[in-house]
Amino acid sequence: MSRFPLNQSGKILDYDNNRLMMPNKIIEMGLLPETIFKILYQAPFGGPLYIEFGKENSRIALRKEEAEYLIVEQIR
């Protein structure tokens, strides 16, 4: 997800958790497979991603390091 384009809709497919190091907060925040999302903004200098996701249009900030664990695809 960390390289996903801004203002494009995407879907979370799975997690890249081969090293079993993924933070639990990713799941706790509701970023589950099949969740639809949009990256609204990225803070300067590689800062957090501000994303909107789910049917309720929840908004959170996700660090780039955390976003690396999410395998996503773009929705057209």
matplotlib code that plots the C-alpha trace (Angstrom):
import matplotlib.pyplot as plt

x = [0.0, 2.9, 3.4, -0.3, -1.3, -3.3, -7.0, -7.4, -9.6, -8.1, -8.8, -6.8, -6.0, -3.9, -1.0, 2.7, 3.6, 6.3, 8.5, 5.5, 6.3, 3.1, 1.7, -1.6, -3.0, -3.4, -6.1, -7.5, -8.1, -10.2, -7.8, -9.0, -8.8, -11.5, -11.7, -12.0, -9.8, -8.5, -5.2, -6.2, -2.9, 0.7, 2.6, 5.9, 9.3, 7.8, 5.4, 2.2, -0.5, -3.9, -6.5, -10.2, -11.7, -14.7, -18.4, -18.3, -15.5, -13.3, -10.2, -6.8, -3.1, -1.0, 2.8, 4.6, 6.3, 2.9, 1.5, 4.3, 2.4, -0.7, -1.0, -3.4, -4.8, -6.2, -10.0, -10.9]
y = [0.0, 2.4, 3.0, 3.2, 6.4, 9.1, 9.5, 6.1, 3.4, 0.1, -3.1, -4.9, -8.5, -9.9, -9.3, -9.7, -11.2, -13.8, -12.6, -12.6, -9.0, -7.3, -4.9, -6.1, -2.6, -3.1, -5.8, -3.9, -0.8, -2.8, -3.1, -6.6, -8.4, -7.2, -3.8, -0.9, 2.1, 5.4, 7.2, 10.8, 12.3, 11.5, 13.6, 15.1, 13.4, 9.9, 10.6, 8.7, 8.0, 9.4, 6.8, 6.4, 2.9, 0.7, 1.4, 3.9, 5.9, 5.7, 7.8, 6.9, 7.7, 4.7, 4.8, 3.9, 1.0, -0.4, 0.1, -2.2, -5.2, -4.7, -6.3, -4.2, -3.9, -0.8, -0.8, 0.8]
z = [0.0, 0.6, -3.1, -4.0, -5.9, -4.2, -4.7, -6.3, -5.0, -4.0, -2.2, 0.4, -0.9, 1.9, 4.3, 3.7, 7.0, 6.2, 9.0, 11.5, 12.4, 11.3, 13.9, 15.4, 15.1, 11.3, 12.0, 15.1, 12.9, 10.6, 7.6, 6.6, 3.3, 0.8, 2.5, 0.0, 0.7, -0.8, 0.1, 0.6, 1.6, 2.4, 4.8, 3.5, 3.8, 3.7, 6.6, 7.4, 4.8, 5.6, 4.3, 4.1, 4.2, 4.7, 4.3, 7.1, 5.4, 8.5, 8.3, 9.9, 9.6, 8.8, 8.9, 5.7, 7.5, 8.5, 5.0, 3.6, 5.2, 3.1, -0.3, -2.4, -5.9, -7.7, -8.5, -11.8]

ax = plt.figure().add_subplot(projection="3d")
ax.plot(x, y, z, "-o")
ax.set_aspect("equal")
plt.show()
